[in-house]
Amino acid sequence: TPFSRLTQIQIMPQNAIGQEARLGGRVVDVRNEEHRTRLEIVSLPLDRWARPQLEQISDGRFVAYVPGFLEPLDSRGRLVTVVGPISGMEAGRIGAKPYNFVVIETTGYQRWNETQQVMLPPGPVDPWDWRYRRGWGFANDWPGPARIETIVTP
């Protein structure tokens, strides 16, 4: 089974080299090289569908090299999941702080979308049903405010 948490790799990176990893998170930096694109990704735990979990805390950063060209404006800030072998560590910086990035040579890449949906509180199934009507306005028909939830979709 592939590594699915960055912290698993960071414990003993030399033992992970050559092993398959499936990691994801939010792209914070994009640099195009001659034949590949370097993505710096803030790692987030993945759910059972390999989608980054927005409500979770990051466990660090990693670098993914994707073959070919990716437009930086289409990639920066986006959620991604990458699959590929771990090729080693790369010294770098996060601001002024030195940082050792785990490096993945990407063989598979999924970019995710973030969409918002309205989550209504439990309430009447049919607002027109006379048993639930207390007036002509909908404001009195729902037991509480609706909330907006951000979800990750392909």
Contact map, one row per residue, 1 for C-alpha under 8 A:
1110000000000000000100000000000000000000000000000000000000000000000000000000000000000000000000000000000000000000000000000000000000000000000000000000000000
1111000000000000001111000000000000000000000000000000000000000000000000000000000000000000000000000000000000000000000000000000000000000000000000000000000000
1111110110000000001111100000000000000000000000000000000000000000000000000000000000000000000000000000000000000000000000000000000000000000000000000000000000
0111110100000000000011100000000000000000000011000000000000000000000000000000000000000000000000000000000000000000000000000000000000000000000000000000000000
0011111110000000000001100000000000000000000010000000000000000000000000000000000000000000000000000000000000000000000000000000000000000000000000000000000000
0011111111000000000000100000000000000000001000000000000000111100000000000000000000000000000000000000000000000000000000000000000000000000000000000000000000
0000111111100000000000000000000000000000000000000000000000110000000000000000000000000000000000000000000000000000000000000000000000000000000000000000000000
0011111111110000000000000000000000000000000000000000000000000000000000000000000000000000000000000000000000000000000000000000000000000000000000000000000000
0010111111111001000000000000000000000000000000000000000000000000000000000000000000000000000000000000010000000000000000000000000000000000000000000000000000
0000011111111000000000000000000000000000000000000000000000000000000000000000000000000000000000000000010000000000000000000000000000000000000000000000000000
0000001111111000000000000000000000000000000000000000000000000000000000000000000000000000000000000000000000000000000000000000000000000000000000000000000000
0000000111111111000000000000000000000000000000000000000000000000000000000000000000000000000000000000000000000000000000000000000000000000000000000000000000
0000000011111111100000000000000000000000000000000000000000000000000000000000000000000001100000000000010000000000000000000000000000000000000000000000000000
0000000000011111100000000000000000000000000000000000000000000000000000000000000000000001000000000000000000000000000000000000000000000000000000000000000000
0000000000011111100000000000000000000000000000000000000000000000000000000000000000000000000000000000000000000000000000000000000000000000000000000000000000
0000000010011111111000000000000000000000000000000000000000000000000000000000000000000100000000000000000000000000000000000000000000000000000000000000000000
0000000000001111111000000000000000000000000000000000000000000000000000000000000000001111000000000000000000000000000000000000000000000000000000000000000000
0000000000000001111100000000000000000000000000000000000000000000000000000000000000001110000000000000000000000000000000000000000000000000000000000000000000
0110000000000001111110000000000000000000000000000000000000000000000000000000000000001100000000000000000000000000000000000000000000000000000000000000000000
1110000000000000011111000000000000000000000000000000000000000000000000000000000000111100000000000000000000000000000000000000000000000000000000000000000000
0111000000000000001111100000000000000000000000000000000000000000000000000000000001111100000000000000000100000000000000000000000000000000000000000000000000
0111100000000000000111110000000000000000000000000100000000000000000000000000000011110000000000000000000000000000000000000000000000000000000000000000000000
0011110000000000000011111000000000000000001111000000000000000000000000000000000011100000000000000000000000000000000000000000000000000000000000000000000000
0000000000000000000001111100000000000000111111000111000000000000000000000000001111000000000000000000000000000000000000000000000000000000000000000000000000
0000000000000000000000111110000000000000111110000001000000000000000000000000001110000000000000000000000000000000000000000000000000000000000000000000000000
0000000000000000000000011111000000000000111100000000000000000000000000000000111100000000000000000000000000000000000000000000000000000000000000000000000000
0000000000000000000000001111110000000011110000000000000000000000000000000011111100000000000000000000000000000000000000000000000000000000000000000000000000
0000000000000000000000000111110000000011110000000000000000000000000000000001100000000000000000000000000000000000000000000000000000000000000000000000000000
0000000000000000000000000011111000000111100000000000000000000000000000000001000000000000000000000000000000000000000000000000000000000000000000000000000000
0000000000000000000000000011111100001111000000000000000000000000000000010011000000000000000000000000000000000000000000000000000000000000000000000000000000
0000000000000000000000000000111110001110000000000000000000000000000000010000000000000000000000000000000000000000000000000000000000000000000000000000000000
0000000000000000000000000000011111111100000000000000000000000000000011000000000000000000000000000000000000000000000000000000000000000000000000000000000000
0000000000000000000000000000001111111100000000000000000000000000000000000000000000000000000000000000000000000000000000000000000000000000000000000000000000
0000000000000000000000000000000111110000000000000000000000000000000000000000000000000000000000000000000000000000000000000000000000000000000000000000000000
0000000000000000000000000000000111111000000000000000000000000000001110000000000000000000000000000000000000000000000000000000000000000000000000000000000000
0000000000000000000000000000000111111100000000000000000000000000111110000000000000000000000000000000000000000000000000000000000000000000000000000000000000
0000000000000000000000000000011110111110000000000000000000000000111111000000000000000000000000000000000000000000000000000000000000000000000000000000000000
0000000000000000000000000000111110011111000000000000000000000011110000000000000000000000000000000000000000000000000000000000000000000000000000000000000000
0000000000000000000000000011111000001111100000000000000000000011110000000000000000000000000000000000000000000000000000000000000000000000000000000000000000
0000000000000000000000000011110000000111110000000000000000001111000000000000000000000000000000000000000000000000000000000000000000000000000000000000000000
0000000000000000000000011111100000000011111000000000000000001111000000000000000000000000000000000000000000000000000000000000000000000000000000000000000000
0000000000000000000000011111000000000001111100000000000001111100000000000000000000000000000000000000000000000000000000000000000000000000000000000000000000
0000010000000000000000111100000000000000111110000000000001111100000000000000000000000000000000000000000000000000000000000000000000000000000000000000000000
0000000000000000000000111100000000000000011111000001110111100000000000000000000000000000000000000000000000000000000000000000000000000000000000000000000000
0001100000000000000000111000000000000000001111100001100111100000000000000000000000000000000000000000000000000000000000000000000000000000000000000000000000
0001000000000000000000110000000000000000000111111111100000000000000000000000000000000000000000000000000000000000000000000000000000000000000000000000000000
0000000000000000000000000000000000000000000011111111100000000000000000000000000000000000000000000000000000000000000000000000000000000000000000000000000000
0000000000000000000000000000000000000000000001111110000000000000000000000000000000000000000000000000000000000000000000000000000000000000000000000000000000
0000000000000000000000000000000000000000000001111110000000000000000000000000000000000000000000000000000000000000000000000000000000000000000000000000000000
0000000000000000000001010000000000000000000001111111000000000000000000000000000010000000000000000000000000000000000000000000000000000000000000000000000000
0000000000000000000000010000000000000000000001111111100000000000000000000000000110000000000000000000000000000001000000000000000000000000000000000000000100
0000000000000000000000011000000000000000000111100111110000000000000000000000001110000000000000000000000000000000000000000000000000000000000000000000000100
0000000000000000000000000000000000000000000111100011111100000000000000000000000000000000000000000000000000000000000000000000000000000000000000000000000000
0000000000000000000000000000000000000000000100000001111100000000000000000000000000000000000000000000000000000000000000000000000000000000000000000000000000
0000000000000000000000000000000000000000000000000000111110000000000000000000000000000000000000000000000000000000000000000000000000000000000000000000000000
0000000000000000000000000000000000000000000110000000111111000000000000000000000000000000000000000000000000000000000000000000000000000000000000000000000000
0000000000000000000000000000000000000000000110000000001111100000000000000000000000000000000000000000000000000000000000000000000000000000000000000000000000
0000000000000000000000000000000000000000011110000000000111111000000000000000000000000000000000000000000000000000000000000000000000000000000000000000000000
0000011000000000000000000000000000000000011110000000000011111000000000000000000000000000000000000000000000000000000000000000000000000000000000000000000000
0000011000000000000000000000000000000000011000000000000001111100000000000000000000000000000000000000000000000000000000000000000000000000000000000000000000
0000010000000000000000000000000000000001111000000000000001111110000000000000000000000000000000000000110000000000000000000000000000000000000000000000000000
0000010000000000000000000000000000000001111000000000000000011111000000000000000000000000000000000000111100000000000000000000000000000000000000000000000000
0000000000000000000000000000000000000111100000000000000000001111100000000000000000000000000000000000111100000000000000000000000000000000000000000000000000
0000000000000000000000000000000000000111100000000000000000000111110000000000000001000000000000000000001111000000000000000000000000000000000000000000000000
0000000000000000000000000000000000011110000000000000000000000011111000000000000000000000000000000000001111000000000000000000000000000000000000000000000000
0000000000000000000000000000000000011110000000000000000000000001111110000000000000000000000000000000000011101000000000000000000000000000000000000000000000
0000000000000000000000000000000000111000000000000000000000000000111110000000000000000000000000000000000001000000000000000000000000000000000000000000000000
0000000000000000000000000000000000111000000000000000000000000000011111000000000000000000000000000000000000000000000000000000000000000000000000000000000000
0000000000000000000000000000000100111000000000000000000000000000011111100000000000000000000000000000000000000000000000000000000000000000000000000000000000
0000000000000000000000000000000100001000000000000000000000000000000111110110000000000000000000000000000000000000000000000000000000000000000000000000000000
0000000000000000000000000000000000000000000000000000000000000000000011111110000000000000000000000000000000000000000000000000000000000000000000000000000000
0000000000000000000000000000011000000000000000000000000000000000000001111111000000000000000000000000000000000000000000000000000000000000000000000000000000
0000000000000000000000000000000000000000000000000000000000000000000000111111000000000000000000000000000000000000000000000000000000000000000000000000000000
0000000000000000000000000000000000000000000000000000000000000000000001111111010000000000000000000000000000000000000000000000000000000000000000000000000000
0000000000000000000000000010010000000000000000000000000000000000000001111111110000000000000000000000000000000000000000000000000000000000000000000000000000
0000000000000000000000000011110000000000000000000000000000000000000000011111110000000000000000000000000000000000000000000000000000000000000000000000000000
0000000000000000000000000111000000000000000000000000000000000000000000000011111000000000000000000000000000000000000000000000000000000000000000000000000000
0000000000000000000000000110000000000000000000000000000000000000000000000111111100000000000000000000000000000011100000000000000000000000000000000000000000
0000000000000000000000011110000000000000000000000001000000000000000000000000111110000000000000000000000000000011100000000000000000000000000000000000000000
0000000000000000000000011110000000000000000000000011000000000000000000000000011111000000000000000000000000001111000000000000000000000000000000000000000000
0000000000000000000001111000000000000000000000000111000000000000000000000000001111100000000000000000000000001111000000000000000000000000000000000000000000
0000000000000000000011110000000000000000000000000000000000000001000000000000000111110000000000000000000001111100000000000000000000000000000000000000000000
0000000000000000000111100000000000000000000000000000000000000000000000000000000011111000000000000000000101111000000000000000000000000000000000000000000000
0000000000000000000111000000000000000000000000000000000000000000000000000000000001111100000000000000000111110000000000000000000000000000000000000000000000
0000000000000000111110000000000000000000000000000000000000000000000000000000000000111110000000000000000111100000000000000000000000000000000000000000000000
0000000000000001111110000000000000000000000000000000000000000000000000000000000000011111000000000000011110000000000000000000000000000000000000000000000000
0000000000000000110000000000000000000000000000000000000000000000000000000000000000001111100000000000011110000000000000000000000000000000000000000000000000
0000000000001100100000000000000000000000000000000000000000000000000000000000000000000111110000000000011100000000000000000000000000000000000000000000000000
0000000000001000000000000000000000000000000000000000000000000000000000000000000000000011111000000001111000000000000000000000000000000000000000000000000000
0000000000000000000000000000000000000000000000000000000000000000000000000000000000000001111100000001111000000000000000000000000000000000000000000000000000
0000000000000000000000000000000000000000000000000000000000000000000000000000000000000000111110000111100000000000000000000000000000000000000000000000000000
0000000000000000000000000000000000000000000000000000000000000000000000000000000000000000011111000111100000000000000000000000000000000000000000000000000000
0000000000000000000000000000000000000000000000000000000000000000000000000000000000000000001111111111000000000000000000000000000000000000000000000000000000
0000000000000000000000000000000000000000000000000000000000000000000000000000000000000000000111111110000000000000000000000000000000000000000000000000000000
0000000000000000000000000000000000000000000000000000000000000000000000000000000000000000000011111000000000000000000000000000000000000000000000000000000000
0000000000000000000000000000000000000000000000000000000000000000000000000000000000000000000011111100000000000000000000000000000000000000000000000000000000
0000000000000000000000000000000000000000000000000000000000000000000000000000000000000000000011111110000000000000000000000000000000000000000000000000000000
0000000000000000000000000000000000000000000000000000000000000000000000000000000000000000001111011111000000000000000000000000000000000000000000000000000000
0000000000000000000000000000000000000000000000000000000000000000000000000000000000000000001111001111100000000000000000000000000000000000000000000000000000
0000000000000000000000000000000000000000000000000000000000000000000000000000000000000000111110000111110000000000000000000000000000000000000000000000000000
0000000000000000000000000000000000000000000000000000000000001110000000000000000000000000111100000011111000000000000000000000000000000000000000000000000000
0000000011001000000000000000000000000000000000000000000000001110000000000000000000000111110000000001111100000000000000000000000000000000000000000000000000
0000000000000000000000000000000000000000000000000000000000000111100000000000000000000111110000000000111110000000000000000000000000000000000000000000000000
0000000000000000000010000000000000000000000000000000000000000111100000000000000000111111000000000000011111000000000000000000000000000000000000000000000000
0000000000000000000000000000000000000000000000000000000000000001110000000000000000011110000000000000001111100000000000000000000000000000000000000000000000
0000000000000000000000000000000000000000000000000000000000000001111000000000000001111000000000000000000111111000000000000000000000000000000000000000000000
0000000000000000000000000000000000000000000000000000000000000000010000000000000001111000000000000000000011111000000000000000000000000000000000000000000000
0000000000000000000000000000000000000000000000000000000000000000000000000000000001110000000000000000000001111100000000000000000000000000000000000000000000
0000000000000000000000000000000000000000000000000000000000000000010000000000000111100000000000000000000001111110000000000000000000000000000000000000000000
0000000000000000000000000000000000000000000000000000000000000000000000000000000111000000000000000000000000011111000000000000000000000000000000000000000001
0000000000000000000000000000000000000000000000000000000000000000000000000000011110000000000000000000000000001111100000000000000000000000000000000000000001
0000000000000000000000000000000000000000000000000010000000000000000000000000011110000000000000000000000000000111110000000000000000000000000000000000000111
0000000000000000000000000000000000000000000000000000000000000000000000000000011000000000000000000000000000000011111000000000000000000000000000000000000111
0000000000000000000000000000000000000000000000000000000000000000000000000000000000000000000000000000000000000001111100000000000000000000000000000000011110
0000000000000000000000000000000000000000000000000000000000000000000000000000000000000000000000000000000000000000111110000000000000000000000000000000011110
0000000000000000000000000000000000000000000000000000000000000000000000000000000000000000000000000000000000000000011111000000000000000000000000000001111000
0000000000000000000000000000000000000000000000000000000000000000000000000000000000000000000000000000000000000000001111100000000000000000000000000001111000
0000000000000000000000000000000000000000000000000000000000000000000000000000000000000000000000000000000000000000000111110000000000000000000000000111100000
0000000000000000000000000000000000000000000000000000000000000000000000000000000000000000000000000000000000000000000011111000000000000000000000000111100000
0000000000000000000000000000000000000000000000000000000000000000000000000000000000000000000000000000000000000000000001111110000000000000000000001110000000
0000000000000000000000000000000000000000000000000000000000000000000000000000000000000000000000000000000000000000000000111110000000000000000001111110000000
0000000000000000000000000000000000000000000000000000000000000000000000000000000000000000000000000000000000000000000000011111000000000000000001100000000000
0000000000000000000000000000000000000000000000000000000000000000000000000000000000000000000000000000000000000000000000011111100000000000000011100000000000
0000000000000000000000000000000000000000000000000000000000000000000000000000000000000000000000000000000000000000000000000111111000010000000011000000000000
0000000000000000000000000000000000000000000000000000000000000000000000000000000000000000000000000000000000000000000000000011111000000000000000000000000000
0000000000000000000000000000000000000000000000000000000000000000000000000000000000000000000000000000000000000000000000000001111110000000000000000000000000
0000000000000000000000000000000000000000000000000000000000000000000000000000000000000000000000000000000000000000000000000001111110011000010010000000000000
0000000000000000000000000000000000000000000000000000000000000000000000000000000000000000000000000000000000000000000000000000011111011000000000000000000000
0000000000000000000000000000000000000000000000000000000000000000000000000000000000000000000000000000000000000000000000000000011111111000000000000000000000
0000000000000000000000000000000000000000000000000000000000000000000000000000000000000000000000000000000000000000000000000000000111111000000000000000000000
0000000000000000000000000000000000000000000000000000000000000000000000000000000000000000000000000000000000000000000000000000000011111000000000000000000000
0000000000000000000000000000000000000000000000000000000000000000000000000000000000000000000000000000000000000000000000000001001111111100000010000000000000
0000000000000000000000000000000000000000000000000000000000000000000000000000000000000000000000000000000000000000000000000000001111111111000010000000000000
0000000000000000000000000000000000000000000000000000000000000000000000000000000000000000000000000000000000000000000000000000000000011111000110000000000000
0000000000000000000000000000000000000000000000000000000000000000000000000000000000000000000000000000000000000000000000000000000000001111110100000000000000
0000000000000000000000000000000000000000000000000000000000000000000000000000000000000000000000000000000000000000000000000000000000001111110000000000000000
0000000000000000000000000000000000000000000000000000000000000000000000000000000000000000000000000000000000000000000000000000000000000011111110000000000000
0000000000000000000000000000000000000000000000000000000000000000000000000000000000000000000000000000000000000000000000000000001000000011111111000000000000
0000000000000000000000000000000000000000000000000000000000000000000000000000000000000000000000000000000000000000000000000000000000000000111111000000000000
0000000000000000000000000000000000000000000000000000000000000000000000000000000000000000000000000000000000000000000000000000000000000110111111100000000000
0000000000000000000000000000000000000000000000000000000000000000000000000000000000000000000000000000000000000000000000000011001000011100111111100000000000
0000000000000000000000000000000000000000000000000000000000000000000000000000000000000000000000000000000000000000000000001111000000000000011111111000000000
0000000000000000000000000000000000000000000000000000000000000000000000000000000000000000000000000000000000000000000000001110000000000000000111111000000000
0000000000000000000000000000000000000000000000000000000000000000000000000000000000000000000000000000000000000000000000001000000000000000000001111100000000
0000000000000000000000000000000000000000000000000000000000000000000000000000000000000000000000000000000000000000000000011000000000000000000001111110000000
0000000000000000000000000000000000000000000000000000000000000000000000000000000000000000000000000000000000000000000001111000000000000000000000011111000000
0000000000000000000000000000000000000000000000000000000000000000000000000000000000000000000000000000000000000000000001111000000000000000000000001111100000
0000000000000000000000000000000000000000000000000000000000000000000000000000000000000000000000000000000000000000000111100000000000000000000000000111110000
0000000000000000000000000000000000000000000000000000000000000000000000000000000000000000000000000000000000000000000111100000000000000000000000000011111000
0000000000000000000000000000000000000000000000000000000000000000000000000000000000000000000000000000000000000000011110000000000000000000000000000001111100
0000000000000000000000000000000000000000000000000000000000000000000000000000000000000000000000000000000000000000011110000000000000000000000000000000111110
0000000000000000000000000000000000000000000000000011000000000000000000000000000000000000000000000000000000000001111000000000000000000000000000000000011111
0000000000000000000000000000000000000000000000000000000000000000000000000000000000000000000000000000000000000001111000000000000000000000000000000000001111
0000000000000000000000000000000000000000000000000000000000000000000000000000000000000000000000000000000000000111100000000000000000000000000000000000000111
